[in-house]
Amino acid sequence: MQYRPEIDGLRALAVTAVILFHAHLLLPGGFVGVDVFFVISGYLIASLLARDLDRGTFRVSKFWERRVRRIFPASVLVVLCTLLVGGALCMPERYVLLARAAIAHALMSANIYFCQTLGYFDGRGETVPLLHMWSLAVEEQFYLVFPLLLAWLWPLGRRRVVVVLACVALVSLGMSVGGASVARTASFFLLPARAWEMLLGAILAVRQPQGGEGEGPGVGRSLMGWAGLGGMLTACLWYSAATPYPGWQALVPCVGTVMFLWSQERGPVGSGRLLAWQPVRLAGQMSFSLYLWHWPIMAFIREVGGNEGRRAMVAAILVTAGLSILSWCFVEEPFRRGFRGQRTSRIIAAGAGMSLTIIAVSAAIIALGGWPGRLPPSTNLYAVAEVDPHRKSPLIPEDFRADDELPRIGAARADGMARKIVLWGDSFAGVVCPVLHRLAVDRGLSIPAAVISGATPIPGAWKPDRDARLPEIVDNAFAAIEKLRPSEVVWVGNWSGHFIGLVDGGSGTSVDIARRGIARTIARLRAAGVEQIWIGLEVPSQSLTPPQVALRQWHLSADPLSYGVSRQSYTEQQRLVREVFAAFQGEPGVQFLDLAEPCFTSDGMAPVESKDGPLYLDQGHLSDLGAERLRPLLEQSLFDHDSTPASVR
């Protein structure tokens, strides 16, 4: 292929968008840079394949030799360096997770692994150093199939090939659009809902032989190029983590990329000349190294520093640039252009050997349980809670129906008792489950628990950035509660997280929508015969997690018991929650359980750690040790009936 400098410029634009998005700087929709990469990749790879097929020189082994040269050396270097740094910065449990992600990458299945373990936009992934490898896995899986498909179709002629590829792309697009609303995580990570993006580029490449002579009429092409570039930039600026994605929204950056590529096929013009500027072009040539290095660096900074600031992210970008220059000059380019005399089979075998090296190192880390021996005993104590109460709580399954029986905690069965209590809420309610279970067992009570992790426990209200199935699951669980007609309901949720961005199909501010939802839920519970509604106020949210505190204890000899959140900070955290719940203060049959109060010590701090270990699992969820501090409050309020109602502070 004739060198296309403006494509390297486009790569620079795409990787810059991704890096700025991950750094939380300027571009809330910068994640669409990955989509731009997918279209460019489909375009370039299909162009090379079409050239070889026309010449009769296509060999799938030769194709994979080029892919091994292009991808493996730099990516293996980054993964091994990440594992090495992880040994100094990861607690044992996190180190095991890092090793599993490394194995998934080596097996070209990182996207499948992350689809099963976390969501790209849910916040937990920001400290997962190899999360960005999902996109490489998507491309690798695509190119396992696409060259063979194209070679099989090629005798039909370019026009028919385009028709077939367009049909496959439409099916994939349909899966993307449907999946964005019903299975967002799978739609984001998995190949079937992403293939259409690479196929768009491929269709553009194979529709006709490449290499038009001269520049041709430039005005129309220039306008097309600027329009395409504008579409990409619009998505970067207007999209955000709340945008259902990929879905039809991905058409904007992807079609914009196609428009730009088409406009430049007969020579750089307009926006193409801008992106062909040498400094921009150079950044594009290093885009793969930039993409590989930036995310582990940012993830480790967040792992160590907690809520990072702008300066930390700017520093991360500068370090990324330095490492990228080195790896591009001394690893990526030499392997890509060197070893020309080697047999194809040896190059592919070398790539397999690199993958096996990652698997061997990662398997050793997993076999050692994250190698806890590298940490001082005191650090291991403060690193990770031994018990996750949420894992022990019975969760509502995805296929739950209103007529199904709610899972129970407490005594085996005690349906004949006059008093019926139901626990209702999200994962914050799940944290309460083990404590409430032990209290119920002591009293011979069987308590139904309607716990839905990640869901807004307010029927008729939801958050658009969550899985579209959750509102239906919430409605079914609530209908099951109404069917039980309990006398009391304990209602616990991550209110400060739920109330921001909440919608219910109507208009109004977050406070208006939240108040409507709370009032509507209370009315339905009363109609179902509920006499007492206990609303659990959320516990203080920490700025550091136990592993981050343990890192400070390990490397800086810091006192782990000194980290926590003050009452003043907690009050500020709960400003919106107080504004919403103030309308229900003193309402008959509604009382507040101040779950935060037991978390504070006499000096007015809610610590992350205690001398016995972590009180939290992460920034917001209590560990079993931390949740046990809620026992006196729950016992006094729910079972002794002599408590003073809590106020919304």
C-alpha positions in Angstrom: 0.0 0.0 0.0 1.0 3.5 -0.7 1.8 5.3 2.6 -1.1 7.4 3.9 0.3 10.0 6.3 -3.2 11.3 7.2 -4.1 7.9 8.6 -1.3 8.1 11.1 -2.6 11.6 12.0 -6.0 10.1 12.5 -4.5 7.5 14.8 -2.9 10.3 16.8 -6.3 11.9 17.2 -7.9 8.6 18.3 -5.2 7.7 20.9 -5.2 11.3 22.2 -9.0 11.1 22.7 -8.7 7.8 24.6 -5.9 8.9 26.8 -7.6 12.2 27.7 -10.8 10.3 28.5 -9.0 7.9 30.8 -7.3 10.8 32.5 -10.6 12.5 33.0 -9.4 15.5 31.1 -11.4 17.5 28.5 -13.0 14.8 26.5 -15.9 12.9 28.3 -16.5 10.8 25.2 -12.9 10.1 24.3 -13.6 6.4 24.5 -14.8 6.6 20.9 -11.2 6.7 19.9 -11.2 2.9 20.2 -14.0 2.8 17.6 -12.0 5.0 15.3 -9.1 2.5 15.7 -11.4 -0.4 14.8 -12.5 1.3 11.5 -8.9 2.2 10.6 -7.8 -1.3 11.4 -10.5 -2.9 9.2 -9.7 -0.5 6.4 -5.9 -1.1 6.4 -6.0 -4.9 6.9 -8.7 -5.4 4.3 -6.7 -3.3 1.9 -3.6 -5.4 2.4 -5.6 -8.6 2.1 -7.3 -7.4 -1.1 -4.0 -6.6 -2.6 -2.6 -10.1 -1.8 -5.8 -11.8 -3.1 -5.6 -9.8 -6.3 -2.0 -10.8 -6.8 -2.6 -14.4 -5.8 0.0 -14.2 -3.0 -2.4 -14.4 0.0 -1.3 -16.9 2.7 -3.0 -16.8 6.1 0.3 -17.7 7.8 2.0 -14.7 6.2 -0.9 -12.5 7.4 -0.5 -13.8 11.0 3.3 -13.3 10.7 2.6 -9.5 10.1 0.2 -9.4 13.0 2.7 -11.1 15.3 5.4 -8.6 14.4 3.0 -5.7 14.8 1.3 -6.6 18.1 3.2 -9.2 20.2 6.6 -7.6 21.0 5.3 -4.4 22.4 2.2 -5.9 24.1 4.3 -8.7 25.8 6.8 -6.1 27.1 4.0 -4.0 28.6 2.3 -7.0 30.2 5.5 -8.3 31.7 6.4 -4.9 33.0 2.9 -4.5 34.4 3.2 -7.9 36.3 6.6 -6.8 37.6 5.3 -3.4 38.9 2.2 -5.2 40.2 4.5 -7.2 42.5 5.4 -4.0 44.2 2.0 -2.3 44.2 -0.7 -5.0 44.3 -2.0 -6.7 47.3 -2.2 -10.6 47.0 -5.9 -10.7 45.9 -5.4 -7.9 43.3 -2.2 -9.5 42.1 -4.0 -12.8 41.4 -6.7 -10.8 39.4 -3.9 -9.1 37.5 -2.3 -12.4 36.6 -5.7 -13.8 35.4 -6.1 -10.8 33.2 -2.6 -11.3 31.8 -3.4 -15.0 31.0 -6.7 -13.9 29.3 -4.7 -11.4 27.2 -2.2 -14.1 26.2 -5.1 -16.3 25.1 -6.6 -13.5 23.1 -9.7 -13.5 25.3 -9.2 -10.4 27.5 -12.6 -9.0 26.3 -14.4 -12.1 27.4 -12.7 -12.1 30.8 -13.5 -8.5 31.5 -17.1 -9.0 30.3 -17.5 -11.6 33.0 -15.8 -9.6 35.8 -16.6 -5.9 35.5 -18.2 -3.1 33.4 -16.0 -0.7 31.5 -17.8 2.4 32.9 -18.6 1.3 36.4 -15.5 2.8 38.1 -14.0 -0.5 39.4 -12.0 -0.9 36.2 -10.0 2.3 36.8 -7.5 0.4 38.9 -7.4 -2.7 36.7 -4.0 -2.3 34.8 -4.8 -4.5 31.8 -8.4 -3.5 31.2 -7.4 -1.8 27.9 -6.3 -5.1 26.4 -10.0 -5.9 25.7 -9.7 -4.0 22.4 -6.7 -6.0 21.2 -8.6 -9.2 21.9 -11.5 -8.0 19.8 -9.2 -7.3 16.9 -7.3 -10.6 17.3 -10.5 -12.6 17.4 -11.8 -10.7 14.3 -8.6 -11.4 12.3 -8.8 -15.1 13.2 -11.9 -15.3 11.0 -11.9 -12.4 8.6 -8.9 -13.3 6.3 -10.4 -16.8 5.8 -13.8 -15.4 5.1 -12.5 -12.8 2.7 -10.4 -15.4 0.8 -13.4 -17.7 0.5 -15.6 -14.9 -0.8 -13.0 -13.3 -3.1 -13.8 -15.4 -6.2 -17.3 -14.0 -6.2 -16.0 -10.5 -7.2 -15.7 -7.3 -5.2 -19.3 -6.2 -5.6 -20.7 -9.5 -4.1 -18.0 -9.5 -1.4 -19.2 -6.0 -0.4 -22.8 -7.2 -0.3 -22.0 -10.1 2.0 -19.8 -8.0 4.3 -22.5 -5.4 4.5 -25.1 -8.0 5.5 -22.8 -9.3 8.2 -22.1 -5.8 9.4 -25.9 -5.0 9.6 -26.4 -8.1 11.8 -23.5 -7.1 14.0 -24.9 -3.5 14.2 -28.3 -4.9 15.2 -26.7 -6.8 18.0 -24.9 -3.7 19.1 -28.0 -1.6 19.1 -30.1 -4.2 20.9 -27.3 -5.1 23.3 -26.7 -1.5 24.4 -30.0 -1.4 26.2 -30.3 -5.0 27.4 -26.7 -6.2 27.9 -24.5 -3.2 27.8 -21.4 -4.9 29.1 -21.5 -7.7 26.7 -22.3 -5.4 23.8 -19.3 -3.2 24.7 -16.7 -6.0 25.1 -17.6 -8.8 22.8 -16.8 -9.2 19.1 -20.4 -9.9 17.7 -21.5 -6.4 18.7 -18.2 -4.8 17.6 -17.4 -6.6 14.3 -19.4 -4.1 12.2 -17.0 -1.3 13.1 -14.1 -3.2 11.5 -16.3 -4.3 8.7 -17.2 -0.7 7.8 -13.5 0.0 7.2 -13.2 -3.3 5.3 -16.1 -2.5 3.0 -14.6 0.8 2.1 -11.3 -0.9 1.3 -12.5 -3.7 -0.9 -15.2 -1.9 -2.8 -12.8 -1.0 -5.6 -9.0 -1.4 -6.3 -6.9 1.1 -4.4 -4.6 3.7 -5.9 -6.6 6.4 -7.8 -4.3 8.7 -9.9 -3.9 12.3 -8.8 -5.9 14.3 -6.3 -9.0 14.9 -8.4 -11.7 17.4 -7.4 -10.8 18.6 -3.9 -13.7 20.7 -2.7 -16.2 18.0 -2.2 -13.7 15.6 -0.7 -12.4 18.4 1.6 -15.9 19.0 2.9 -16.5 15.3 3.4 -13.2 15.0 5.3 -14.1 18.0 7.6 -17.6 16.6 8.2 -16.1 13.2 9.1 -13.6 14.7 11.5 -16.4 16.8 13.0 -18.4 13.7 13.7 -15.6 12.1 15.6 -14.9 15.3 17.6 -18.6 15.8 18.3 -18.8 12.3 19.8 -15.6 13.0 21.9 -17.1 16.2 23.3 -20.8 15.2 23.7 -20.8 11.5 24.7 -20.0 10.4 28.2 -20.0 7.3 30.4 -23.8 7.7 30.7 -24.3 7.3 26.9 -25.7 3.9 26.0 -22.8 2.5 24.1 -21.9 1.2 21.5 -25.4 1.0 20.0 -26.4 3.4 17.3 -24.4 6.2 18.9 -21.2 4.4 17.7 -22.3 5.2 14.2 -21.3 8.8 14.6 -17.6 8.3 15.2 -17.4 5.2 12.9 -19.2 6.8 9.9 -17.2 9.9 10.5 -14.0 7.8 10.2 -15.3 6.2 7.0 -16.1 9.7 5.6 -12.6 10.9 6.4 -10.8 7.8 5.0 -12.9 8.0 1.8 -12.2 11.7 1.3 -8.4 11.2 1.5 -8.1 8.2 -0.9 -7.0 10.3 -3.8 -4.5 12.3 -1.7 -4.6 14.4 1.5 -6.9 17.3 1.3 -8.4 19.7 3.9 -8.4 18.0 7.3 -6.2 15.3 5.8 -3.4 17.8 5.3 -3.8 19.0 8.8 -3.5 15.5 10.2 -0.6 14.7 7.9 1.5 17.4 9.7 4.7 15.7 10.7 4.5 16.0 14.6 0.9 14.7 14.5 1.9 11.9 12.1 4.7 10.9 14.4 2.4 10.6 17.4 0.2 8.4 15.2 3.1 6.1 14.4 3.6 5.7 18.1 -0.1 5.3 18.8 0.1 1.6 19.6 2.8 2.1 22.2 1.0 5.1 23.6 -2.2 3.0 23.9 -0.4 0.1 25.5 1.5 2.1 28.2 -1.0 4.8 29.2 -3.6 2.6 31.0 -1.3 0.6 33.3 0.4 3.8 34.4 -2.9 5.5 35.2 -4.3 2.4 36.9 -1.3 2.1 39.2 -1.4 5.8 40.1 -5.0 5.4 41.0 -4.3 2.2 42.9 -1.7 4.0 45.0 -3.1 7.5 45.2 -6.9 7.0 45.4 -8.8 10.0 44.0 -6.1 11.2 41.7 -5.8 14.9 40.7 -5.1 16.6 37.4 -1.4 16.9 38.1 -1.1 13.1 38.7 -2.8 12.4 35.4 -0.6 14.9 33.5 2.4 13.3 35.0 1.0 9.9 33.9 0.7 11.2 30.3 4.3 12.5 30.3 5.6 9.1 31.6 3.5 7.4 29.0 5.1 9.5 26.3 8.6 8.7 27.5 8.0 5.0 27.7 6.2 5.0 24.3 9.1 6.6 22.6 11.5 4.0 24.0 9.3 1.0 23.2 8.5 2.3 19.7 12.2 2.9 18.9 13.7 -0.1 20.4 11.0 -2.8 20.4 8.0 -2.0 18.2 9.8 -0.8 15.0 12.8 -3.2 15.1 10.6 -6.3 15.5 8.1 -4.9 12.9 10.7 -4.3 10.2 13.5 -6.7 11.2 14.0 -10.4 10.9 13.0 -10.4 7.3 15.0 -13.5 6.5 13.3 -15.6 9.1 10.7 -18.2 8.2 7.1 -17.4 8.8 6.7 -20.4 11.0 9.5 -19.3 13.3 8.0 -15.8 13.7 4.6 -17.3 14.6 6.3 -19.8 17.0 8.1 -16.8 18.6 4.8 -15.1 19.2 3.4 -18.3 20.7 6.5 -18.5 22.9 5.9 -14.9 24.1 2.3 -15.8 25.0 3.5 -18.9 26.9 5.9 -16.8 28.9 3.1 -14.5 30.1 1.0 -17.6 30.9 3.8 -19.2 32.9 4.7 -16.1 34.9 1.0 -15.4 35.6 0.3 -19.1 36.5 3.1 -18.9 39.1 1.6 -15.8 40.6 -1.8 -17.5 40.8 -0.4 -20.7 42.3 1.4 -18.6 45.0 -1.9 -16.9 45.9 -0.7 -13.5 44.8 2.7 -14.1 46.6 1.8 -12.8 50.0 5.3 -13.6 51.2 6.6 -10.5 49.6 4.6 -8.3 52.0 5.2 -7.8 55.7 2.7 -9.6 57.9 1.2 -6.3 59.1 0.6 -5.2 55.5 -1.3 -8.5 54.8 -3.5 -7.8 57.8 -4.5 -4.4 56.4 -4.8 -5.3 52.8 -8.0 -7.2 52.1 -11.0 -8.2 54.3 -11.2 -11.9 54.9 -14.9 -12.0 54.4 -17.1 -10.2 51.8 -20.6 -10.0 53.3 -22.0 -9.2 49.9 -20.9 -12.6 48.6 -22.8 -14.2 51.4 -26.0 -12.3 50.8 -28.7 -14.0 48.7 -29.1 -11.9 45.4 -32.2 -11.7 43.2 -31.3 -13.6 40.0 -31.7 -12.0 36.5 -34.6 -14.3 35.7 -36.5 -13.5 38.8 -40.3 -13.1 38.4 -42.9 -11.4 40.6 -44.5 -14.8 41.5 -41.1 -16.3 42.6 -40.3 -16.7 46.2 -37.8 -14.2 47.6 -34.6 -15.7 49.0 -34.4 -15.7 52.8 -31.9 -15.1 55.6 -32.2 -16.0 59.3 -34.0 -19.1 60.6 -34.9 -21.9 58.2 -38.6 -21.0 58.1 -40.9 -19.1 60.4 -43.8 -18.2 58.2 -46.3 -18.6 61.0 -45.0 -15.7 63.1 -47.0 -12.5 63.1 -44.1 -10.3 62.5 -42.8 -10.2 59.0 -39.7 -8.2 58.1 -38.3 -7.8 54.5 -34.8 -6.5 53.6 -35.0 -4.5 50.4 -32.2 -2.7 48.5 -28.9 -2.9 46.5 -25.5 -4.2 47.4 -25.4 -1.8 50.5 -28.4 -3.9 51.7 -26.3 -7.0 50.9 -23.7 -5.8 53.3 -26.3 -5.7 56.1 -27.5 -9.3 55.2 -25.0 -11.3 57.4 -25.6 -9.2 60.5 -29.4 -9.3 60.1 -29.1 -13.0 59.4 -27.4 -13.6 62.7 -29.9 -11.4 64.6 -32.8 -13.2 62.9 -31.4 -16.7 63.7 -31.2 -15.7 67.4 -34.9 -14.8 67.3 -36.2 -17.6 65.2 -37.1 -15.3 62.4 -37.0 -15.9 58.6 -36.5 -12.7 56.7 -37.0 -12.4 53.0 -34.2 -10.5 51.3 -34.7 -8.7 48.0 -31.2 -7.6 47.2 -30.3 -6.5 43.7 -26.6 -5.5 43.3 -26.1 -2.4 41.2 -29.8 -1.6 40.9 -31.7 1.5 42.0 -34.1 0.1 44.5 -36.9 2.6 43.6 -39.6 1.1 41.3 -40.4 3.4 38.4 -37.0 5.2 38.5 -33.7 4.1 37.0 -30.3 5.3 35.8 -29.9 5.3 32.0 -26.3 4.1 32.2 -27.2 0.8 33.9 -28.3 -2.5 32.4 -31.8 -2.0 30.9 -33.0 -5.2 32.5 -32.5 -3.9 36.0 -35.7 -1.8 36.2 -37.7 -4.9 35.3 -35.9 -7.0 37.9 -36.6 -4.2 40.5 -40.3 -4.1 39.6 -40.5 -7.9 39.9 -38.8 -7.9 43.3 -41.0 -5.2 44.6 -44.1 -7.0 43.4 -42.9 -10.0 45.3 -42.6 -7.9 48.4 -46.1 -6.5 47.9 -47.4 -10.1 47.6 -45.8 -11.0 50.9 -47.6 -8.1 52.7 -44.9 -7.7 55.4 -45.4 -5.6 58.5 -42.0 -4.0 58.2 -39.5 -3.2 55.4 -35.8 -2.4 55.9 -34.9 -0.3 52.8 -31.1 0.2 52.3 -29.3 1.7 49.3 -26.4 3.7 48.0 -28.6 6.8 47.9 -25.9 9.4 47.1 -25.0 7.3 44.0 -28.6 6.6 42.9 -30.0 10.1 43.2 -27.5 11.6 40.7 -28.6 11.0 37.2 -31.9 9.4 38.2 -34.8 9.5 35.7 -38.4 8.4 35.8 -39.8 9.5 32.4 -40.9 12.9 33.8 -39.2 16.2 34.2 -37.5 17.9 37.2 -34.3 18.1 39.1 -32.5 15.1 40.7 -34.2 16.0 44.0 -37.6 16.2 42.4 -37.3 12.8 40.7 -35.8 11.2 43.8 -38.6 12.5 46.0 -41.2 11.3 43.6 -39.7 7.9 43.6 -39.4 7.7 47.4 -43.0 8.9 47.9 -44.3 6.5 45.3 -42.5 3.6 46.9 -43.7 4.5 50.4 -47.3 4.7 49.1 -47.1 1.3 47.5 -45.6 -0.2 50.6 -48.4 1.2 52.7 -51.0 -0.1 50.3 -49.4 -3.5 50.7 -50.0 -3.3 54.5 -46.5 -2.3 55.6 -46.8 -0.5 58.9 -43.1 0.4 59.4 -40.6 1.5 56.8 -37.0 1.7 58.0 -34.8 3.7 55.6 -31.1 2.9 56.1 -28.9 5.9 55.6 -25.6 5.0 53.9 -22.3 4.6 55.6 -19.4 7.1 55.0 -17.7 6.8 51.7 -13.9 6.6 51.9 -11.3 8.2 49.7 -8.9 5.2 50.0 -9.6 1.5 50.0 -7.9 -1.0 52.4 -5.4 -2.1 49.7 -4.4 1.5 49.2 -4.0 2.1 52.9 -1.9 -1.1 53.1 0.4 0.2 50.4 1.0 3.3 52.4 1.8 1.1 55.5 4.1 -1.0 53.4 6.0 1.6 51.4 5.7 4.7 53.7 5.4 3.1 57.1 2.2 5.1 57.5 -0.2 4.4 60.4 -3.2 2.6 58.7 -5.5 3.5 61.6 -5.1 7.2 60.8 -7.0 7.1 57.5 -10.7 7.8 57.4 -13.5 10.3 56.7 -14.6 13.0 59.2 -18.2 13.8 60.1 -17.9 17.1 58.3 -16.8 15.3 55.1 -19.6 12.8 55.5 -22.2 15.6 55.9 -21.0 17.1 52.6 -21.2 13.7 50.9 -24.8 13.4 52.0 -26.0 16.9 51.0 -28.2 15.7 48.2 -29.5 12.8 50.2 -30.4 15.0 53.1 -32.3 17.3 50.7 -34.3 14.4 49.3 -35.1 12.7 52.6 -35.9 15.9 54.5 -39.4 15.8 53.0 -40.1 12.5 54.8 -38.6 13.3 58.2 -41.2 12.6 60.9 -43.7 11.1 58.5 -45.8 8.4 60.3 -44.6 4.9 59.7 -41.2 6.1 58.3 -38.0 6.0 60.4 -34.4 6.4 59.5 -31.7 3.9 60.5 -28.5 6.0 60.8 -26.1 3.3 59.6 -23.3 5.8 59.5 -23.2 6.6 63.3 -21.7 3.2 64.4 -18.9 3.7 61.8 -17.6 6.8 63.7 -15.2 6.6 66.6 -15.2 9.0 69.6 -12.9 11.4 67.8 -15.4 11.9 65.0 -13.6 9.9 62.3 -14.9 6.8 60.4 -11.7 4.8 59.8 -10.9 2.5 57.0 -9.1 0.1 59.2 -9.1 -1.3 62.7 -6.5 -3.1 64.7 -8.2 -6.3 63.7 -8.2 -5.6 59.9 -10.1 -3.7 57.2 -13.5 -2.2 58.0 -14.3 -1.7 54.3 -14.1 -3.8 51.2 -13.8 -0.8 48.9 -14.6 2.9 49.2 -18.2 2.4 50.1 -19.0 -1.2 51.1 -18.3 -2.4 54.7 -16.4 -5.6 55.3 -18.0 -8.2 57.5 -15.9 -6.8 60.4 -17.2 -3.3 59.6 -20.8 -4.4 59.2 -20.7 -6.1 62.6 -20.5 -2.6 64.1 -24.1 -2.1 62.9 -25.4 -5.0 65.1 -26.3 -2.9 68.2 -28.2 -0.3 66.1 -30.1 -3.0 64.1 -30.8 -5.0 67.3 -32.1 -2.0 69.2 -34.1 -0.4 66.3 -35.6 -3.5 64.7 -36.1 -5.8 67.7 -36.0 -3.9 71.0 -38.5 -1.1 69.9 -37.2 1.4 72.3 -34.9 3.5 70.1 -35.2 7.1 69.2 -35.8 7.7 65.5 -32.7 8.9 63.7 -32.7 12.2 62.0 -31.4 13.0 58.5 -28.2 14.8 59.3 
